[in-house]
Amino acid sequence: MAAMFGTDPGKPPEGVVPLAVAQREARYAIELFLAYGEKDGCTYSEDDVVVHTVHGPHFSEQRERFYTADEFRRHYRDNTLGAEMAALEDEVYHGIIQKHREKYATALDRVEAVMGHAAVISPTGPLAVHARVQVRQGICHHLVNDERIKSWK
């Protein structure tokens, strides 16, 4: 309908974050654990991170972003042509990749810079109106998860 008649496919449902890290989000989660560890000079497991006073809330926010983007992907892949979702993800990638390639003191600094930049990019296309900040930031985690962005380091 969206492609043929130019109609708005509607808002996506909210993402639901499971209590434990699921296998499908493991890649970006591991990258975040490595970034936290690099910053603090140690190694973190999921259990360590979730109870950490600083990294715990940060990780929780990143997971919300991932699942918001995940539900967005699923909704629009089912309700529009798949090319529209791929085009949005491609725009986010091209919008943030230069920021990702800059030099940073730590991988966590890179994460923060990319998330901040994703918040201000303005994608185009029929899905752009629904691609709020959390979606664009969550797409960044999907790019890491899908190995289009190899690492936060």
MODELLER restraints for C-alpha pairs under 7 A, 6 or more apart:
rsr = mdl.restraints
at = mdl.atoms
rsr.add(forms.Gaussian(group=physical.xy_distance, feature=features.Distance(at['CA:1:A'], at['CA:7:A']), mean=6.34, stdev=0.5))
rsr.add(forms.Gaussian(group=physical.xy_distance, feature=features.Distance(at['CA:2:A'], at['CA:8:A']), mean=5.98, stdev=0.5))
rsr.add(forms.Gaussian(group=physical.xy_distance, feature=features.Distance(at['CA:2:A'], at['CA:9:A']), mean=5.88, stdev=0.5))
rsr.add(forms.Gaussian(group=physical.xy_distance, feature=features.Distance(at['CA:2:A'], at['CA:80:A']), mean=6.02, stdev=0.5))
rsr.add(forms.Gaussian(group=physical.xy_distance, feature=features.Distance(at['CA:3:A'], at['CA:80:A']), mean=6.90, stdev=0.5))
rsr.add(forms.Gaussian(group=physical.xy_distance, feature=features.Distance(at['CA:3:A'], at['CA:81:A']), mean=6.98, stdev=0.5))
rsr.add(forms.Gaussian(group=physical.xy_distance, feature=features.Distance(at['CA:9:A'], at['CA:79:A']), mean=6.49, stdev=0.5))
rsr.add(forms.Gaussian(group=physical.xy_distance, feature=features.Distance(at['CA:11:A'], at['CA:130:A']), mean=6.30, stdev=0.5))
rsr.add(forms.Gaussian(group=physical.xy_distance, feature=features.Distance(at['CA:12:A'], at['CA:71:A']), mean=6.94, stdev=0.5))
rsr.add(forms.Gaussian(group=physical.xy_distance, feature=features.Distance(at['CA:12:A'], at['CA:72:A']), mean=5.56, stdev=0.5))
rsr.add(forms.Gaussian(group=physical.xy_distance, feature=features.Distance(at['CA:12:A'], at['CA:75:A']), mean=5.80, stdev=0.5))
rsr.add(forms.Gaussian(group=physical.xy_distance, feature=features.Distance(at['CA:13:A'], at['CA:71:A']), mean=6.67, stdev=0.5))
rsr.add(forms.Gaussian(group=physical.xy_distance, feature=features.Distance(at['CA:14:A'], at['CA:68:A']), mean=6.07, stdev=0.5))
rsr.add(forms.Gaussian(group=physical.xy_distance, feature=features.Distance(at['CA:14:A'], at['CA:71:A']), mean=6.64, stdev=0.5))
rsr.add(forms.Gaussian(group=physical.xy_distance, feature=features.Distance(at['CA:15:A'], at['CA:67:A']), mean=4.89, stdev=0.5))
rsr.add(forms.Gaussian(group=physical.xy_distance, feature=features.Distance(at['CA:15:A'], at['CA:68:A']), mean=4.46, stdev=0.5))
rsr.add(forms.Gaussian(group=physical.xy_distance, feature=features.Distance(at['CA:15:A'], at['CA:70:A']), mean=6.95, stdev=0.5))
rsr.add(forms.Gaussian(group=physical.xy_distance, feature=features.Distance(at['CA:15:A'], at['CA:71:A']), mean=5.16, stdev=0.5))
rsr.add(forms.Gaussian(group=physical.xy_distance, feature=features.Distance(at['CA:16:A'], at['CA:67:A']), mean=6.33, stdev=0.5))
rsr.add(forms.Gaussian(group=physical.xy_distance, feature=features.Distance(at['CA:17:A'], at['CA:63:A']), mean=6.79, stdev=0.5))
rsr.add(forms.Gaussian(group=physical.xy_distance, feature=features.Distance(at['CA:17:A'], at['CA:64:A']), mean=6.20, stdev=0.5))
rsr.add(forms.Gaussian(group=physical.xy_distance, feature=features.Distance(at['CA:17:A'], at['CA:67:A']), mean=6.09, stdev=0.5))
rsr.add(forms.Gaussian(group=physical.xy_distance, feature=features.Distance(at['CA:25:A'], at['CA:145:A']), mean=6.58, stdev=0.5))
rsr.add(forms.Gaussian(group=physical.xy_distance, feature=features.Distance(at['CA:27:A'], at['CA:145:A']), mean=5.00, stdev=0.5))
rsr.add(forms.Gaussian(group=physical.xy_distance, feature=features.Distance(at['CA:28:A'], at['CA:141:A']), mean=5.91, stdev=0.5))
rsr.add(forms.Gaussian(group=physical.xy_distance, feature=features.Distance(at['CA:28:A'], at['CA:144:A']), mean=5.55, stdev=0.5))
rsr.add(forms.Gaussian(group=physical.xy_distance, feature=features.Distance(at['CA:28:A'], at['CA:145:A']), mean=4.92, stdev=0.5))
rsr.add(forms.Gaussian(group=physical.xy_distance, feature=features.Distance(at['CA:31:A'], at['CA:151:A']), mean=6.52, stdev=0.5))
rsr.add(forms.Gaussian(group=physical.xy_distance, feature=features.Distance(at['CA:31:A'], at['CA:152:A']), mean=6.35, stdev=0.5))
rsr.add(forms.Gaussian(group=physical.xy_distance, feature=features.Distance(at['CA:33:A'], at['CA:44:A']), mean=5.73, stdev=0.5))
rsr.add(forms.Gaussian(group=physical.xy_distance, feature=features.Distance(at['CA:33:A'], at['CA:45:A']), mean=6.72, stdev=0.5))
rsr.add(forms.Gaussian(group=physical.xy_distance, feature=features.Distance(at['CA:35:A'], at['CA:107:A']), mean=5.05, stdev=0.5))
rsr.add(forms.Gaussian(group=physical.xy_distance, feature=features.Distance(at['CA:35:A'], at['CA:108:A']), mean=5.02, stdev=0.5))
rsr.add(forms.Gaussian(group=physical.xy_distance, feature=features.Distance(at['CA:36:A'], at['CA:55:A']), mean=6.99, stdev=0.5))
rsr.add(forms.Gaussian(group=physical.xy_distance, feature=features.Distance(at['CA:36:A'], at['CA:108:A']), mean=6.45, stdev=0.5))
rsr.add(forms.Gaussian(group=physical.xy_distance, feature=features.Distance(at['CA:37:A'], at['CA:43:A']), mean=4.84, stdev=0.5))
rsr.add(forms.Gaussian(group=physical.xy_distance, feature=features.Distance(at['CA:37:A'], at['CA:44:A']), mean=5.71, stdev=0.5))
rsr.add(forms.Gaussian(group=physical.xy_distance, feature=features.Distance(at['CA:38:A'], at['CA:106:A']), mean=6.89, stdev=0.5))
rsr.add(forms.Gaussian(group=physical.xy_distance, feature=features.Distance(at['CA:39:A'], at['CA:106:A']), mean=6.25, stdev=0.5))
rsr.add(forms.Gaussian(group=physical.xy_distance, feature=features.Distance(at['CA:39:A'], at['CA:108:A']), mean=6.81, stdev=0.5))
rsr.add(forms.Gaussian(group=physical.xy_distance, feature=features.Distance(at['CA:49:A'], at['CA:55:A']), mean=5.84, stdev=0.5))
rsr.add(forms.Gaussian(group=physical.xy_distance, feature=features.Distance(at['CA:49:A'], at['CA:56:A']), mean=5.18, stdev=0.5))
rsr.add(forms.Gaussian(group=physical.xy_distance, feature=features.Distance(at['CA:50:A'], at['CA:56:A']), mean=4.24, stdev=0.5))
rsr.add(forms.Gaussian(group=physical.xy_distance, feature=features.Distance(at['CA:65:A'], at['CA:134:A']), mean=5.04, stdev=0.5))
rsr.add(forms.Gaussian(group=physical.xy_distance, feature=features.Distance(at['CA:65:A'], at['CA:135:A']), mean=6.27, stdev=0.5))
rsr.add(forms.Gaussian(group=physical.xy_distance, feature=features.Distance(at['CA:65:A'], at['CA:137:A']), mean=6.20, stdev=0.5))
rsr.add(forms.Gaussian(group=physical.xy_distance, feature=features.Distance(at['CA:65:A'], at['CA:138:A']), mean=4.23, stdev=0.5))
rsr.add(forms.Gaussian(group=physical.xy_distance, feature=features.Distance(at['CA:66:A'], at['CA:138:A']), mean=4.17, stdev=0.5))
rsr.add(forms.Gaussian(group=physical.xy_distance, feature=features.Distance(at['CA:66:A'], at['CA:139:A']), mean=6.84, stdev=0.5))
rsr.add(forms.Gaussian(group=physical.xy_distance, feature=features.Distance(at['CA:66:A'], at['CA:141:A']), mean=6.03, stdev=0.5))
rsr.add(forms.Gaussian(group=physical.xy_distance, feature=features.Distance(at['CA:66:A'], at['CA:142:A']), mean=6.80, stdev=0.5))
rsr.add(forms.Gaussian(group=physical.xy_distance, feature=features.Distance(at['CA:68:A'], at['CA:134:A']), mean=6.62, stdev=0.5))
rsr.add(forms.Gaussian(group=physical.xy_distance, feature=features.Distance(at['CA:68:A'], at['CA:135:A']), mean=5.81, stdev=0.5))
rsr.add(forms.Gaussian(group=physical.xy_distance, feature=features.Distance(at['CA:68:A'], at['CA:138:A']), mean=6.63, stdev=0.5))
rsr.add(forms.Gaussian(group=physical.xy_distance, feature=features.Distance(at['CA:69:A'], at['CA:135:A']), mean=4.51, stdev=0.5))
rsr.add(forms.Gaussian(group=physical.xy_distance, feature=features.Distance(at['CA:69:A'], at['CA:138:A']), mean=4.92, stdev=0.5))
rsr.add(forms.Gaussian(group=physical.xy_distance, feature=features.Distance(at['CA:69:A'], at['CA:139:A']), mean=5.69, stdev=0.5))
rsr.add(forms.Gaussian(group=physical.xy_distance, feature=features.Distance(at['CA:73:A'], at['CA:85:A']), mean=6.65, stdev=0.5))
rsr.add(forms.Gaussian(group=physical.xy_distance, feature=features.Distance(at['CA:76:A'], at['CA:85:A']), mean=6.63, stdev=0.5))
rsr.add(forms.Gaussian(group=physical.xy_distance, feature=features.Distance(at['CA:77:A'], at['CA:85:A']), mean=6.42, stdev=0.5))
rsr.add(forms.Gaussian(group=physical.xy_distance, feature=features.Distance(at['CA:88:A'], at['CA:123:A']), mean=6.74, stdev=0.5))
rsr.add(forms.Gaussian(group=physical.xy_distance, feature=features.Distance(at['CA:89:A'], at['CA:139:A']), mean=6.62, stdev=0.5))
rsr.add(forms.Gaussian(group=physical.xy_distance, feature=features.Distance(at['CA:91:A'], at['CA:123:A']), mean=6.16, stdev=0.5))
rsr.add(forms.Gaussian(group=physical.xy_distance, feature=features.Distance(at['CA:92:A'], at['CA:136:A']), mean=6.60, stdev=0.5))
rsr.add(forms.Gaussian(group=physical.xy_distance, feature=features.Distance(at['CA:95:A'], at['CA:121:A']), mean=6.33, stdev=0.5))
rsr.add(forms.Gaussian(group=physical.xy_distance, feature=features.Distance(at['CA:96:A'], at['CA:114:A']), mean=6.11, stdev=0.5))
rsr.add(forms.Gaussian(group=physical.xy_distance, feature=features.Distance(at['CA:96:A'], at['CA:117:A']), mean=6.40, stdev=0.5))
rsr.add(forms.Gaussian(group=physical.xy_distance, feature=features.Distance(at['CA:96:A'], at['CA:118:A']), mean=6.17, stdev=0.5))
rsr.add(forms.Gaussian(group=physical.xy_distance, feature=features.Distance(at['CA:99:A'], at['CA:113:A']), mean=6.97, stdev=0.5))
rsr.add(forms.Gaussian(group=physical.xy_distance, feature=features.Distance(at['CA:99:A'], at['CA:114:A']), mean=5.96, stdev=0.5))
rsr.add(forms.Gaussian(group=physical.xy_distance, feature=features.Distance(at['CA:100:A'], at['CA:110:A']), mean=6.30, stdev=0.5))
rsr.add(forms.Gaussian(group=physical.xy_distance, feature=features.Distance(at['CA:100:A'], at['CA:114:A']), mean=5.94, stdev=0.5))
rsr.add(forms.Gaussian(group=physical.xy_distance, feature=features.Distance(at['CA:104:A'], at['CA:110:A']), mean=5.93, stdev=0.5))
rsr.add(forms.Gaussian(group=physical.xy_distance, feature=features.Distance(at['CA:107:A'], at['CA:152:A']), mean=5.33, stdev=0.5))
rsr.add(forms.Gaussian(group=physical.xy_distance, feature=features.Distance(at['CA:107:A'], at['CA:153:A']), mean=4.73, stdev=0.5))
rsr.add(forms.Gaussian(group=physical.xy_distance, feature=features.Distance(at['CA:110:A'], at['CA:152:A']), mean=6.61, stdev=0.5))
rsr.add(forms.Gaussian(group=physical.xy_distance, feature=features.Distance(at['CA:111:A'], at['CA:152:A']), mean=6.52, stdev=0.5))
rsr.add(forms.Gaussian(group=physical.xy_distance, feature=features.Distance(at['CA:115:A'], at['CA:137:A']), mean=5.52, stdev=0.5))
rsr.add(forms.Gaussian(group=physical.xy_distance, feature=features.Distance(at['CA:118:A'], at['CA:136:A']), mean=5.76, stdev=0.5))
rsr.add(forms.Gaussian(group=physical.xy_distance, feature=features.Distance(at['CA:118:A'], at['CA:137:A']), mean=5.52, stdev=0.5))
rsr.add(forms.Gaussian(group=physical.xy_distance, feature=features.Distance(at['CA:119:A'], at['CA:133:A']), mean=4.94, stdev=0.5))
rsr.add(forms.Gaussian(group=physical.xy_distance, feature=features.Distance(at['CA:119:A'], at['CA:136:A']), mean=6.65, stdev=0.5))
rsr.add(forms.Gaussian(group=physical.xy_distance, feature=features.Distance(at['CA:119:A'], at['CA:137:A']), mean=6.56, stdev=0.5))
rsr.add(forms.Gaussian(group=physical.xy_distance, feature=features.Distance(at['CA:143:A'], at['CA:149:A']), mean=5.52, stdev=0.5))
rsr.add(forms.Gaussian(group=physical.xy_distance, feature=features.Distance(at['CA:144:A'], at['CA:150:A']), mean=5.98, stdev=0.5))
rsr.add(forms.Gaussian(group=physical.xy_distance, feature=features.Distance(at['CA:144:A'], at['CA:151:A']), mean=6.47, stdev=0.5))
